[in-house]
Amino acid sequence: MSHTLIESIDAVIVDLPTIRPHKLAMHTMQKQTLVVIRIRCSDGIEGIGESTTIGGLAYGNESPESIKTNIDSHLGPLLVGQDAANINAAMLRLDKAAKGNTFAKSGLESALLDAQGKRLGLPVSELLGGRVRDSLEVAWTLASGDTVRDIAEAEQMLDIRRHRIFKLKIGANQVNADLKHVIAIKKALGERASVRVDVNQYWDESQAIRACQVLGDNGIDLIEQPISRINRAGQVRLNQRSPAPIMADESIESVEDAFSLAADGAASVFALKIAKNGGPRAVLRTAQIAEAAGIALYGGTMLEGAIGTLASAHAFITLNKLTWGTELFGPLLLTEEIVTEAPVYRDFQLEVPRTPGLGLTLDEERLAFFSRK
């Protein structure tokens, strides 16, 4: 039996403007940079994927430039000539030859899944086990740093029925100032919305002990990664005493990390990110570990564009339970698109296409315009 072979792999860096500066604890984004991956196969089918990180090396070990270089020079050549339909063998080949590089691997796996879905006439969700829902509730991050502006933005999102879950990026400011900011927003929104915080590891344990208590006592629903990912004992202690659930995010850089965190009892919620785990298939292995350990799930994001967002969404809609919803709002942060039809958000939900593959088509003209020369 003849196989459909991978003929070529291209990675292009794309810089897209954002609707506003997006303030994180470690970095303020003025734009978003995507690495768009195109895998062309011998049957004429092309699969598309995306590898996106936040803030270059300020966030993690991979940057857009390193992702492209490693795909062009190392990972791509390992896949050319391989069976395009055997995604499992392809990814095992990459894992054997290259450590880490989960962002790059995630984009490659997404492209392979997109191609296979198109080949079989199936959406990617069906390749991942089958969807149990058609849409996902999506949170919005309030990241201007200005209390009045953030409240007005949240009110607008509630009015147009786009979001009723809000996450606040804190940690860069003095702790009491951050607490005052968060509590004011929660008081303004009341029970109409869920308010959560993401500290991006910026507190030490002594700060987090008090801050988590104050946040929980003031109705904050979830606290994401309050202290350093390497302070595992501290994470365990915080998870035991915080009145609000603690979510692990930066602590999960691989499926193996998820197992270790679950074994130690270091978090009661896991943020699932395909880029941090190495692809949609890999993130579902992390989800299975969490489910077995009784840990709740949240569909996280690296603020991907449309391609990476729907690659995540196709995985997340196969999960039995997403207690804390998702954060797949990346495309809404961008002022421009590189696909012909943008993802659809309505009634607080992201709708996930039932068309073959990821359900997206590249806009060649826009892609060329925004690609880094």
Secondary structure, 3 states (H helix, E strand, C coil): CCCCEEEEEEEEEEEEEEEEEEECCCCEEEEEEEEEEEEEECCCCEEEEEEECCCHHHCCCCCHHHHHHHHHHHHHHHHCCCECCCHHHHHHHHHHHCCCCHHHHHHHHHHHHHHHHHHHCCEHHHHCCCCCCCEEEECEEECCCCHHHHHHHHHHHHHCCCCCEEEEECCCCCHHHHHHHHHHHHHHHHHHCEEEEECCCCCCHHHHHHHHHHHHHCCCCEEECCCCCCCHHHHHHHHHHCCCCEEECCCCCCHHHHHHHHHHCCCCEEEECHHHHCCHHHHHHHHHHHHHHCCEEEECCCCCCHHHHHHHHHHHCCCCCCCCCECCCHHHHECCCCECCCCEEECCEEECCCCCECCCCECHHHHHHHECC
